[in-house]
Amino acid sequence: MNHSIASSIAIGMGLSFLVGQTSCVCSPSFLSDLADIDPSEAFPGGETTGRVLMKSNAFISPAANLSTSNEALFYAGNSWFNQSWVIAPASATTRDGLGPLYNAVSCSSCHFKDGRGRAYDGEGVSGVLMRLSVPGLQEDGAPTPDPHYGTQLQDFAVPGVMVEGKLRVEWEERVGHYADGTEYSLRHPTYSIDHWAYGEPHPDLELSPRVATSVIGMGLLEAISLDDLKAMADPDDANDDGISGRINWVPDLLTNALSPGRFGWKAEQPTVAQQVASAFSGDIGITTEMMPQSNCTESQTACADVVSGGEPEIDARIFERLTVYTQGLAVPKRRGWDTDTIRRGKRYFQEAGCEHCHRSNYVTGDTASLKELRGQKIWPYTDLLLHDMGEELADNRASYSANGREWRTAPLWGLGLIKSVNKHNHLLHDGRARGFAEAILWHGGEAEASRERFKKLSAAQRRDLIQFLGSL
């Protein structure tokens, strides 16, 4: 740790709540039992942790230790992340090629201020997209696309091309009660698609809504060593703790080998670069060297006839800058991390077994492409593994090693700043949860026992745990 961070310490979380089967001590005496703290928790990205910014801009800072050359690449990538793409042909040849079918015109349309999308409400871009597939996996383990609509619903199109369909959602409130009698309500979504433009989809079409996640700290997650991931994985629950985390082994398009998935709600992308290429292809309709194929299906003839913005539509130089930008986005400093309230909440978090899956900290490895990300003690609160989240959250859509009930443990860093940055508190993979408590209450499967323990806490204990999550 450098001198400036040490001096600052001297002066001075898709939420996923996967937990194990350890018992939770909920007696009144527990209220005075404070969790230990590590001074490095104040800087969850280590020396990369972002500079002080207004809370509404908490996610836009570059890693604090970026070299001058990498910082220049970062800010060049920032312009490409935020700038809208246009229809080809255009005078701005480096920014044309939008679509023909797409969900957004820029990365920031869904990741506003590098933050998180909100739940779908039927109006405009919300940062939610709908994955599509039919039963069965392809030879490489990828979901099988619908013959007419592929693997993602595109609800925008360039002139002359019909949008694929219209996403609908209906919300139903479901009332429950904590052990102390306090009432809560969870909103349950039912998704459907109508106005199909290219014929009826497969009769067993599978739908999986996905909300855009915040982009912070992705380079650091990429830098967590494979040895650490393998050490945490326990696919057969050999230690009998109720937790069976699994790596989602997915194709790495650069190495032509299987690698651990780290990004996306089901850990379907192994690297930051591949995540960037996948988003350009599926969300904006922009081709890259890594993913050079158009997203038009054989049924979409008008789509296939649209003028391209080049082959590929984004060149390697620009793609490099976008990758550095995504790798280099900093995690913000913690707030109030060492107060008694937060320390009590942290203790409840630990005693409930949350860290069985939301592993608090790592030291990054030495293979990161940005040397500034190497050897950093980080506090992301994730194991990046797949866990069974129960039937209520299941999308029943397999993807590579992930089955229809499994989701990647979501990192929790930055969790308490989503409302400041994105003006909402929508959590989980489709934004159904309105805040931390609802996110916890939705969990089942491996987290069912811990959800029930949370429900048995007193109101004061629940508040402390929620405030701890808000400090991340």
N, C-alpha and C positions, 0 to 999 in steps of 0.2 A: 504494500500500500504506500502511495506516495505521501510526501510531507503535507501537501495541501489538504488531502482527504483526512489524514490523521488529525490535523489542526481543526478542521471543521467538525470532526466527531467530538473532539475535546470541548469545543464551544457548544456545542449543542447538547388486485388480483384480478367466443362459445362458452361463466363460473361453472366449475365442476367441483362437487363436494364428495369425493370418494374417500371412504374411510374404512378402517378395519374393525376387528371384532373385540378390541380392548374395551374394558369397562370405563365408564365416565363417572367420576366422583362429583356429585352434584349437591353435596351437603353445604349448609351455610358457611362452615369453616373454610371451604374451598375458596370463598370470595377473597380471602386475604392471602392466598397462595399465588404468588406472582411467578410467571415464567422467567427463566434466565434470558438475558439478551446478549447479543454479540454486537460490539460497536460497528461492525461492518454492515449490519442490517440497514443502517441509515443510507447506505449507498448500494442498492440492490444490483446495480450493474458494475460493481467494482469501480475501477478507474474510468470506465466508460460512462458512468452515471451522468445524466444530463445536467446542464447548468440550470440555475434558478430561473424559472419563467412564470408568467401568470398561469394560473391553473387552467384557463381555457386553451392555453398553448402548450400544455404539459408534455405532449407527445411529439412535438416537431423538432426537438433539439438533436443535433448530431452528437455522437459519442464524444465525450469531453476530451479524450486523449487522441483523437484522429490527427494524423500527420497533415501537414499543409497540403500535400498532393492528394491524399484521400479525402480531405475536407473539400477540395475543389471538385473532385468527382462526385461527392455527396451532394453538393449544392447544384451541380449540373443535373444529377438524377432527380433532385427535388422538382426542377422545372418540368421534367418529363412526367413525373408522377402526378402533378397537378394540372398540367395543360390538357385541354380537350383534343381528341383526335377528330379528324374531319374526313368527309367522304372523298374518295379518289375519283377522277384526278383533281388535284388542287395545286395552286401555286406553291403552297407550303408542302413540298414533296416529302419532307422528312416526317410530317405529321399526318399524312393522308393514309387511307386504307381502312377507315372505320367500317365495321360490319363485315358483310352485308346484314347479318343478324347479330344482335348484341344486347347487353343488359345495361351498360353504362358507357359514357363517352370518355371517361378518364378514371385512373386509379382512385383519385380522391373523391369521385362521385359516391363510392361506397365506403371508402376509408377517409371520411372527412376529418381533416387535421390529423391524419394518420391514426384515427380512432376507429370506433366500432359502429356498425350498422344497427338500425332499430328494427323492431318487429314490423312485419308487413301489415299495412292498413289499407291497401288497395289504391293508394294514391302515389304516383310518381316513383322515383328511385328511393328505396329505403335501405339498401344494403343487404337485401335478402334475395337469394337466387334459389331456383328449384332444380335439384338434380333429378335426372330421369334415368331409368334403366328397365330392363325386363329380366325375369328370373334367370339365374345362371351366370357364371363368370366366363370371361374370355380366357384364351390359353395363357395369357400372362397374369391372370388374376383380376384384371380390371372389370368393372361392371359392364354388362352387355348393353349397348345402346338400343334405344327404340329405333326401328327401321326408318320412320319418318322424321323423328325429332331429335335423334342423337342422345346425348347424355346430360343435356342442360336445356331448360326452357329459355328461349330468348324472346323477350316481350317488347323489343324495339327492332326496327329495321330501317334500312335506307330506302329512299323513294323507289318504287317499282317492285319492292319485295314485301311480301306479307309477313307480319309478325306471326310467330308460331301459335300463340294462344294467350289467353288472359288468366292470370293467377287469381284465385279467390281464397278467402279465409273467413271462417266463421268462428267466433269466440264464445265459449261457454264457461261461466263461472261455477266453480266447485268449492263449496264451503267445507272447512274442517276446523278442528279445535286443538289447541295445545293442551297439555295435561292440566294446566291451571285454569282451563275454561276459556281462555282468550280465543276469539274467533279469527280465522284467516280465510282468505279466498284465493284460489288458484284459477287462472284462466287457461282453458284447454282449447287448442286450435284444431280445426278440421280444414284441411286444404283440398282444393279441387282446381281443375283447369277446364275452361270452356272456350268456345270460339276457335276450335282447332282449325288451322288453315290448310293443312296438307293431308287431310284424311284422318280417320280415327286411329288413335295410338293402339299399341298392343293391349289386348284385353286385360292382361295382368301387369299393367304399367306400375312401376314402383316410383314413389315420390319421396324426396328427402329435402326439406327446406334447410338452407344454410345462411346464417347471418354473417356478414363480413366482420372479422375480428380486428382488433387493434394491431398495428404493425410493429410496435416497439419491441426491441430486444431480440429480433429474429436471428441476427447474426450470432448472438451469444447462445441461443438455443442450438443453432447449427454447430457451435463449437463444443458442446457437451460431448464427451468422449463416448465412443461405441462401447468401451469396457464398462463405463458407468451404466449405460442402458442395459447391457446384458446382465450386469450384476443385479439390477433391480427387477428384471423380468422373472416371473414365476408362473408360467402358463398353466401348470397343473396344480398350483397351490400346494407345493411340496411342504411348505412350513405350516400349513393348516391354519392360516390366519384369516381366511375368508377373502383374501385378495389374490387375484390371478392375472396380474398385469402381463400383457403380451406386446411384443414388438410387431408393428405392421410392416412386413418386408415387402418393399415395392420396387419397381424397376427404376434404376437411375439411368436416365437417357444419355448421360455423358460417358459413363463407365460400362454400360450394357451389362450391369450386374445388379443383383438385389441389394438394396440398402435399407436401413431403418427409416420408416416414415417419421417425420418430425412436425410437419406443417399441415394445416387443414383439420377440420373437426374429427376426421377419422384417420389422421396421420397418413394421408395419401401421397404426400410429396416429400422427397428425402432431402432436398436442398433448397436454399433461398432462390437460386437461379431457376430451378424447375418450377417452384411455386410462382415466380414472376411470369415465366413463359406460359404456364397453365392459365393464369388469370387473364393474360393478354388474349389467349386463344379463345377461352370460353366466355369471358365477360365482355370483351371489347371487340373481338373478331379480328385481332391483329396477329399476323403470323410472325414467327421468329425462326432463327436457324434451328433451335431445339425442337420447335413444333411448327413445321412449315405448311401443314395442311389446313385448308379452309374448313370452317365449321359447318358448311352446307352438306346436307344429306342428298342422296340420289333423287329423292322426291322433290327437292327444292330447286327446280331448274332455273328459275329466275335468279335465285341466289347465286348459283354457279356462274351465271353470265355477267355478273357485275364486274366492273373494271377493278383490278387489283391495285394496291398501292405499292407494289414491288414484290420481289421474291428474294428474301422475305420482306415484309412491310416495315420491320424495324431492324436497323442494321446492328452489327455486333458492337460498334462503339457506343451507341445509345443504350443498348441492352446492358453493357458493362456498367454504365453509370447508374442505371436503375437498380441493378443488383447491389452495387456498393451503397446506394442510398438505403435500400431495404435492410441490408446487413448493418448499416451504421446508425440506424435510428436508436437514440438512447432511451433507457429506462429512467423515469423521473425519480428524484429523491423521495424517501419516505417522509411522512408528516406525523409528528406526535408519536413516533414509534416507541419511545421509551417511557411513556406515562404509565401509571399504575393501571388505569382502565385498559389500555392496550395490552399490557402484560398479563392481566387477568384473562382477557379475551384470547390471547395467544395460548395460555394454559388450557383453556377449554378446548381450543382447536387441537392441541396436542393430545390431551387426554381422551378426546373422542376418536383418535386414531387417524385424523385427516392427513397427517404427514406420511402415512403409509403409501399414499398415491401422490399427494401434493408435497413431494419432497422439497424441503425448504431451500437447500443450497448445494452448490457444486463449486469446484474449481475447473474452469474450462481447459480443454486440451491445447496441444501445441500445433494443430493442423489447420486452424482457421486461415482463410485466404487473406483476411485483414489481420496483420500481426498485432494490432491494438486490442483484439479480442482474446488473445491467448493468455492463459494463466490468470484469469480474473476470477475472484470469488464472487459468485452471483447468487441471488435469492429469487428464483422464478416461481417457486411453489408448484412444480409439476414433475412428473416422471416421464412425460412424453409417451406413455404406454397406453394400450387399449384396455378398457375395463367395461364390464357389463354394468349398465346403468339402469337395468330393469325395463319392464314392458311399457311403462308410461312414457318413457323417453325414446323407445325403440323406433327406428325408421324402417326396420325389416328389410334393409337394403345392404347386402354384402358388398365389400370393396377390398380386394386383395385379401389380406389375412383377417380383416375385420368382419365380424358377423353383424346381423341387423340389430343387435342390442348393445353393441360396443361403441365407445367413443374414446378419443384421446383425452387424457387429463389436461384440462385447460390451464395454462399458466395464470397465476393470480396477480403478478406484478402490474401495477397501474390500475388495478381494479377500482380503487376508491376515487379515481379521477375521471372515470367515464362520463359521469353526469356533468361535470364541469366542461369537459371537452365536447361531448356530443349531445348534451341537453336531454338525456334520457337515462333510465337505469335498467334497460332491457338486457337480460342475461340468458344464458344457455344457447344451444345451437340455432334456435329459431327466434330468440328474443321473447319467449313466452313469459319468463319470470320477470316480475317488476321489482327488482331488488334482490339483495343477498338472501334474505329469509325465504322468499319464494323459490329461489334457485335450490336451496338446500331441501326444501319440502318436496320438490319434484323428484328427488333422487330415490332410486330403488336399487334392486340387484345387489351388488357388493356394498352399497351404501345404505341399505334399508335399515340395518340395526342402528347405525349412527344417526340417520334421520330421526328415528324414534327417540334416541337419546336427546337430540336437539329439542324435540317436542316436549320432553320432560323437564328441561331446564326452566328455572324461574324466569320471569320477565327481565329482571336485572341481569341475570347470567346471559340470556339471549342478546341483550343489548351490548354487553361487553364483547361477546364473540363477533357480533356484526360490526362493532366499531373497530375491532382488530382487522377484519377484512377491509374495512374502509380506509385503513391506514396504509394498505399495501400499494 
